[in-house]
Amino acid sequence: MKFPDSIFYNIKDKKVLEAVNSIPRELFVPEWLKDIAYIDSPLPIGCGQTISQPSLVAYMTQLLELTGKEKVLEIGTGSGYQTALLARLAREVYTIEIIEELHLKAKKLLGRLGMDNVMYKLGSGYEGWEEYAPFDRIIVTAAPPEIPGILLEQLAISGRMVVPVGDENQTQILKLIIKENDRIIEKDMQYVRFVPMVAKEPKDGMEGKE
């Protein structure tokens, strides 16, 4: 199975397209959803979380402008699908997941796929990963109500960060952040809907609040 070409109409980076088409999305969704793994839609992955629609995953990855030399921080490992795409396109990927079940499943799956340039952390994305900062690129796959200051601090000069920002249960804005020596450039890219970014693991499979 493969994705319809039409869903990637706004993806101009051929490396991103090649990476997307090389990663079997059906491996990252529950068994009962494998038949619809290649539709352009978010799908549930358990624990109250979702895998984003492939067109949005590709678009967010394209915004990072990866050349293969970057050290990337990903907030929200989730199913590991976005992580796998980053692993194909960047030098190193540092990914953080707050829900232990998802963290363990993604680590096992990506290991089975031979992606050995990924480091995993179980914890809050609001803390980033100071030990390995600064990062050339940061991608956030859950929505904080505002851009976390710690992540801005851990972004390298000339770095790029892609993050959806907005309140829970409301339309959010996907933002591109570019860090220069003396200023932060913030661009609004499009409206999106993501699960909320949480500061501690939710109980009973429900999304938590900060």
C-alpha positions in Angstrom: 0.0 0.0 0.0 1.1 3.6 -0.5 -0.1 7.1 0.0 -2.0 8.9 -2.8 0.4 11.4 -4.4 -2.3 14.1 -4.2 -2.1 14.5 -0.4 1.5 15.8 -0.7 0.7 18.6 -3.1 2.5 21.2 -1.0 5.6 19.1 -0.3 8.5 20.3 -2.5 11.4 18.6 -0.7 12.0 15.4 -2.5 14.0 13.9 0.4 10.9 14.3 2.6 8.7 12.6 0.0 11.1 9.8 -0.3 11.3 9.3 3.4 7.5 9.4 3.8 7.1 6.8 1.1 9.8 4.5 2.6 8.2 4.2 6.0 5.3 1.7 6.3 2.7 3.7 8.3 0.7 0.5 9.0 3.3 -0.5 11.5 2.5 2.5 13.6 -1.2 2.1 14.0 -3.3 -0.5 15.8 -4.0 -3.8 14.0 -7.7 -2.9 13.5 -6.7 0.3 11.6 -4.1 -1.1 9.3 -6.5 -1.2 6.3 -6.9 2.6 6.5 -3.3 3.4 7.5 -2.7 5.3 4.2 -5.6 7.7 4.3 -4.8 11.3 5.0 -6.3 11.4 8.5 -5.2 11.2 12.1 -5.8 7.9 13.8 -6.0 6.8 17.4 -3.0 5.0 18.8 -4.2 4.4 22.4 -3.7 6.3 25.6 -5.8 9.1 24.3 -3.3 10.0 21.7 -3.2 10.0 17.9 -0.9 9.6 15.0 -1.1 12.8 12.8 -2.3 12.8 9.2 0.6 12.0 6.9 0.3 15.3 4.9 0.7 17.3 8.1 3.7 15.1 9.3 5.4 15.7 5.9 4.6 19.4 6.0 6.0 19.9 9.5 9.1 17.9 8.6 9.6 20.1 5.5 9.5 23.2 7.6 12.5 22.0 9.5 14.6 22.1 6.3 16.8 19.1 7.3 20.0 18.5 5.4 21.1 15.3 7.2 23.6 17.1 9.5 21.2 18.2 12.3 20.6 17.2 15.8 16.8 17.2 16.3 14.7 17.2 19.5 11.2 15.8 19.1 8.6 16.4 21.8 6.0 13.7 21.8 7.3 10.4 20.4 3.8 9.0 20.2 3.6 6.0 17.8 7.2 6.8 16.6 6.1 7.6 13.1 7.3 11.1 13.0 10.4 9.9 14.8 11.1 7.4 12.1 10.8 10.1 9.4 13.3 12.4 11.3 15.7 9.5 11.7 15.8 9.1 8.0 16.5 12.8 7.4 18.7 14.0 10.3 22.0 13.0 11.9 20.6 12.4 15.4 17.1 12.4 16.9 16.4 12.9 20.6 12.8 12.1 21.3 10.8 12.6 24.5 7.5 10.9 25.4 5.5 11.3 28.7 3.4 8.2 28.4 5.4 5.1 29.3 3.4 2.7 27.2 3.9 4.7 24.0 7.6 5.3 24.9 8.3 1.6 25.2 6.3 0.6 22.1 8.0 3.2 19.9 11.4 2.3 21.1 10.9 -1.4 20.4 9.4 -0.7 16.9 12.1 1.7 15.8 14.8 -0.6 17.1 13.3 -3.4 15.0 13.4 -1.1 12.0 17.1 -0.5 12.6 16.9 3.2 13.4 20.0 3.4 15.6 20.4 7.2 15.5 17.5 7.8 17.9 17.8 8.4 21.7 14.7 8.0 23.8 13.6 9.7 27.0 10.6 9.2 29.2 9.5 12.5 30.7 8.0 15.9 30.2 8.6 17.7 27.0 8.3 21.0 28.9 11.8 20.3 30.3 13.4 19.5 27.0 16.6 17.6 27.1 19.2 19.9 28.6 22.0 17.3 28.6 22.2 17.3 24.8 21.2 20.9 24.1 21.5 23.0 22.0 19.5 21.4 19.2 19.6 22.5 15.6 15.9 21.7 15.1 13.0 21.1 17.5 9.6 19.7 16.5 6.7 19.5 18.9 3.8 17.1 18.2 1.4 18.1 20.9 0.1 21.6 21.6 1.2 23.7 24.5 -0.9 26.9 25.3 2.2 29.0 24.5 5.7 28.4 23.2 7.7 26.8 26.1 10.6 29.1 27.1 12.9 26.2 27.9 12.6 24.8 24.4 13.5 28.2 23.0 16.6 28.2 25.2 17.6 24.8 24.0 17.2 25.8 20.3 20.6 26.6 18.7 21.3 29.9 17.0 20.1 29.7 13.4 17.9 26.8 14.6 14.3 26.1 13.6 11.4 25.0 15.7 8.0 23.8 14.6 5.3 23.8 17.2 1.4 23.9 17.3 0.3 26.5 19.9 -3.2 26.9 21.4 -5.6 25.8 24.1 -7.1 22.3 24.4 -10.2 21.6 22.3 -9.6 24.6 20.2 -8.1 25.2 16.8 -4.4 25.9 17.2 -1.8 27.7 15.1 1.2 25.8 13.7 4.2 28.1 14.2 7.6 28.2 12.7 10.3 29.7 15.0 13.7 30.8 13.7 16.3 31.8 16.3 18.8 34.4 15.3 21.6 36.0 17.3 19.5 38.9 18.5 15.9 38.0 17.9 13.3 35.3 17.5 11.3 35.2 14.3 7.8 33.7 14.7 5.7 32.8 11.7 2.1 31.5 11.7 1.9 28.7 9.1 -1.6 27.1 9.3 -4.4 26.1 11.6 -4.1 22.6 13.2 -5.6 20.4 15.9 -3.3 18.5 18.2 -3.7 16.7 21.5 -2.5 19.0 24.4 1.0 18.9 25.6 1.0 17.8 29.2 3.4 18.3 32.1 2.8 14.9 33.7 1.6 11.5 32.6 -2.3 11.5 32.3 -4.2 9.0 34.4 -6.5 6.2 32.9 -5.5 6.9 29.4 -7.0 10.5 29.4 -5.1 13.6 28.4 -3.9 15.5 31.4 -3.7 19.2 32.1 -0.8 21.3 33.1 
